[in-house]
């Protein structure tokens, strides 16, 4: 027999207290008992579109009569939604449906979410399904292949994870492009288009002899649910959109790995800074490219909308010419002026690449071409 709760009703504390007081009087005195079984039977679909009126259904079963609370969290362990189930019958399947909205009826961003279930029997004994108690959120590399003929990346995700894929130059060279930035994926095989160039279409990365793809994955909690199709394309993590002081968060003691309870340990898209730089001391222009002499410099500026956040978290600036490291500023600032000695460069066209790295793990890149004046 199945109990279907498509639109679970939130239960007030007073109602719950009265309900359980009456049951406890009928059952006799409270006696501590052994833990009882609580099984998650099915979660489907694992990916759904809330804006299309789709729902994800969680089916679970307790071996005792009682009540339950299902809580949904974002990847940073901030609570998104709480659903109370007033009564569950022993060994009957209970279905709770989530419509992809928070407790204020707002659509959640396109992201990954996990849930916990806390069940209490009529004697007050509790058990909990909590996927974070066994989660070891370690970063690991993953094989990513590139088909130059098809211009496609392909990879296989062995378990539900958050994925980051970057294009760069090996042997200490720069990052050239961010292809997948800490995006959640369910287990499976994937392919995605990429023409082999950086975002600004300045560098044909795959044509470089030392080109390399770098990837990292971080496992998601078991039975994580992914939402898609937000009408505004919102894909930030939920707790980065709304004031954190208004949100509840799982206690750090709830986690098998304490680091998972820290925001920085769960990487996310838009963690990286946004910046631009301009060439100084430009003496001419050829083919729409700046011409520099024996000495040159650039001025780098962070985008104003993220300047304060990035500055507070600290960052460093790395500079490369023709994909080789030349200088850095360990304590980043904006605006920042970097002087570059061009004397050793041969006359002709060159590539200037700047990588900006935050201490939180954010990384941004920008490449521009310039011409060194022939002596």
SULQUI-V133907 format. One record per run of one state. SS is the DSSP state (H for helix, E for strand, C for the rest). FROM is the first residue (numbers start at 1). LEN is the number of residues. If there is no record, write none. Layout:
BEGIN
SS,FROM,LEN ; SS,FROM,LEN
END
This chain:
BEGIN
C,1,1 ; E,2,4 ; C,6,7 ; H,13,15 ; C,28,10 ; E,38,7 ; C,45,2 ; E,47,2 ; C,49,1 ; H,50,3 ; C,53,3 ; E,56,7 ; C,63,3 ; E,66,9 ; C,75,3 ; E,78,11 ; C,89,4 ; E,93,6 ; C,99,2 ; E,101,1 ; C,102,5 ; E,107,1 ; C,108,4 ; E,112,10 ; C,122,4 ; E,126,5 ; H,131,3 ; C,134,5 ; E,139,2 ; C,141,3 ; E,144,4 ; C,148,4 ; E,152,6 ; C,158,3 ; E,161,9 ; C,170,5 ; E,175,11 ; C,186,2 ; E,188,6 ; C,194,3 ; E,197,1 ; C,198,6 ; E,204,1 ; H,205,3 ; C,208,3 ; E,211,9 ; C,220,5 ; E,225,3 ; C,228,10 ; H,238,4 ; C,242,2 ; H,244,3 ; C,247,2 ; E,249,1 ; C,250,2 ; H,252,3 ; C,255,3 ; H,258,4 ; C,262,1 ; H,263,3 ; C,266,9 ; E,275,6 ; C,281,3 ; E,284,3 ; C,287,2 ; E,289,4 ; C,293,2 ; E,295,8 ; C,303,1 ; H,304,10 ; C,314,1 ; E,315,7 ; C,322,2 ; E,324,6 ; C,330,6 ; E,336,6 ; C,342,6 ; E,348,11 ; C,359,4 ; E,363,10 ; C,373,3
END
